[in-house]
C-alpha cells in the first residue's frame, strides 16, 4: 500500500507544470479539465484517506449521517481527523473546535494569495473558495500566477473523492479493518512532498521550505497539534523584500 502511495506521488510530479515549457504551450490557458487531470493521480489516496476518516468517525460514535454531512460541509481532512480524535478520546467540544481551528489557520495565507482571482457575487466566491485546499492550491500555481479554473477543477475532484471515501468508510468500515495497517500514515506526507517539489524553483522558495520544515519539526514534540503547522507558515516571510531605495537626484537634476 505504501508503494502505491509513493507511485501516486511520482505521478503527481510528472503531471505538474514544467517551468521550461515553451512560450506557445504556456500561452494556452488551462481550464477546469486541466485541474481535474492534474489531480487525478491524487484521487486514489484521497479516496483511501476519506475511507479511513469514515471508519474512525463511525467508531467514535458520530453516526453515518453526521460523518457524511461533516465531509460535505467541512471538507478539511486534517481538521476532521482532529475533531474525531479529540471527541473519541473523551475531549470536550471546545477542545475539538480549537484543534480544528488551529489546523485550518494555514488556509489564511493561502486564501490571501488567491483572493484576487475570485470573481462574482458573495455566494459564488464562497462556494468556489470552499474548493481551495492544500492540493488544489498547489496545483493552481502556474508560472508565478494562481489559476482559478485549475483550482476549481482540482478541488471538485478532491471534494468528490473525499466525500465518497467517507461514505464508503462509514457503511463498509467493518469489512475494511484497521486503517493504520494500510499504511495511510505515509500517504499524505508523500503527496505533499510531491506537490512541493515543483515549486522549489529558486533559493527563496527552497529557504522557505527548509525553514518551515525546521519550525514544524522543532515544535511538534512540545506543542499541541496544529500549532507547528501554523507556526511553519511564518517561513513564507523569507520571500519578503524591502523595495530598493531610489537614488537621490542631484541638485542639477532637480533644477532640470
N, C-alpha and C positions, 0 to 999 in steps of 0.2 A: 504493500500500500504506500509506503513512504517513497519507493522508487517511482510509483505512478505520479505522486505529487511533484517530485523533482523533475520528472519528464514534462509535466504540465508547466512548471516554471520555465523550463527551457523553451517550450513552445511559445510562451509569452514573450520571451526575449526575441524570438525570431519574428514575431508579429509587431513589435514596437517600431515606431517610425525611425527611419535611418536619417541621421543628420547630414549625411553626404549624398542624399538623393538629388537627382538633377532638378534644375530650376523648373523644367516643364512639369515634372511629376508633383513638385511642391505647389505649383500654381493651381492644380486641380483640388478644389476644396472638398475634403471628406464630408460625408453625411452621416445620417443615423445608422445606415447599414455598416459603415466603416467602424463605428463604435461597437456594434454588435459583433462584427467579425473579430475585432481586436480582443474582445473579452471572452470569446468562445472557448479558448483553452483554459480559462479560469473556472468555467461553469461546473465541471465535474467536482472540483474541490469545494466550490461554494455550495453545491447541492449536498455533498457529504457533510460539510460543516453545519448546514441547516438541519440535516437529519440528526446530527449529534445534539444540536440545541433542542430539537423536538423531543428526543429521548430524555434529556436531562430535565426539561421543563415538565414533562409528564411525570417523571419520577419525583419531582419536587412538589407535586400536587397542584400544578397550575390548571390542569384540565385541557382538553383538546381545543375548545373554543378560545379560551384565553390565550393559549400559546400561539395559535394561528393568527388571531387578531393582533397580538403583540408584534409579530413579524410583519404583518401587513401595514401597521401604522407606525411602528418604531423604525424598522429596517436599519438596525445598528447592532451588528453581531456581537462585538465585544461588550457593549453596554447591556445587551440582553443576557449574555452569559453571566455578567457581574450580578445582575438583579437575581437571576435564578440561583446563583451560588450563595449570595447573602441570605436570601429568604429560605433556601433549602437548608442552610446551616442554622436556622433559627434566629437570624438577624431581624432587625426592625425594618419597616418600610422606609423610614427616613434614611437609614444607613444604605439601603439598596439604591435609593434615589441619588444620594450623594456620590456613591461609587459610579453610577451611570453617568452623572453629570461630569465628573472628573475625566472619565474616559472619553466622553464626547466633546470635551472642551477643545480637543485638537482640531475640530472642524471649524473653529473660529478663524484661524489664519488661512485655512483652505478656502473658506467662504469669501473672505476678504479679497483673496487673489482672483476669484472668479466672479465677483459680484457685478462687474461692469458688463458682462456678456449677456446677462439675463434681460429679457425684454417682455413687454406686455403688461397686463394688469397684475394686481397683487395675487390673485388666485393662481394665475398661470405661473408666476415666478415662484410661488410657494410649492406648487406641485413639481415643477422642474427641479427646484433646489432639494427636494426630498431624494432625488436620484444622485446627489453629489456625495459619494462615499470615497473611501481611500482609493479603491481600484479605478473607479470611473474618473476621479480627479487626475490620477497619474496618467491614465491612457489619453486624457484630453489635452495633455501638454504637447503642443505641436510647434516646434521651432520657436520657442520663447513666447508663444501665444496660447490662449486657452480656447479650445474649440467646443462650443456649447452643444452642437449636434452630436459630436463624438461622445461627449459626456452623457447625453440623454440616451443614445443608443446602447452604450455600455451599461448605464445604470438600469435600464429596463431589463436587460438580460440578467443582471445580478439580482434584481428585485424578484423576477420570476423564479430564478434558481433558488434563492434563499427561502422564499415563501413555500415553494413546492417541497423543498427539503424539510422544512419544519413540519408540514403536513404529513409527509412520509414518516418522519421520526415519531410523531405523535401516535399515528394509527398502526405503525408496524414496529414500534420500539421493542416489543417483547421478543421478536424474532431476529433483531439485529445484534443484540448483545452489548457488551461494554464498548462505548465509543473510543475509550483510551487505547484499547487493544488494536484499533485500526490504524494507529499512527497519525491521528488527526492533529496531534501537537506539532507535527513538523510541516503541516500543510501551509498555513498562512505565513509563517516566517519565511519559507522558501518563496512563496508567491510575492511577498512584499519586497524581498531582495531582487526578484526578477523585475519588478516594476521600478525599483530604484536605479538599477544598473544603467539603463539608457539615459537617465537624467544627469549622470555624473560626467558632464562634458567639459568642465573647467575646474580650476583649482578652488574657486569659491564653493561650488556645489560639493566637491569632494570634502573640503574642510567642514562644511555644514553637516554632511552626513556622518563624518567621523566624530565630530563634536557631539552631535545628537545621540549617537550610539554610546559614547562615553558617559554622557549625563544619565541616560537611561540605565546603563549597567551599574553606575555608582549608586543610584537612588533605589533601585529595585529591592535590595535586601533590607533597606532601613525605612522605607516609606510605604503607605498604603497603596493598594492597586489604583492605577490611574494617574497618580502624581508623576511617576517617571515619564510617561508618555507626554503629558502636558508640559513638563519642565524641559523635555528634549526639544520642543518646538522653539525654544529660545535660541537654538543653534542657527535658525534662519537669519538672525541678526548679522551673521557673517557676511551676508550679501549686501548689507547697507554700506553706502559710500557717501561721504560728505561731498557736496558739489565743489568742483575745482574752483579755487579763488581766481577771480578775474584780475588780470594785471592792471595796475593803476595807470591811468593815462597821464602822460606828461603835460606840463603847462602849455607847451606849444600845440599839442593835440587838442587840448581843451579849448584853446583860443580858436583853433581851426574849426 
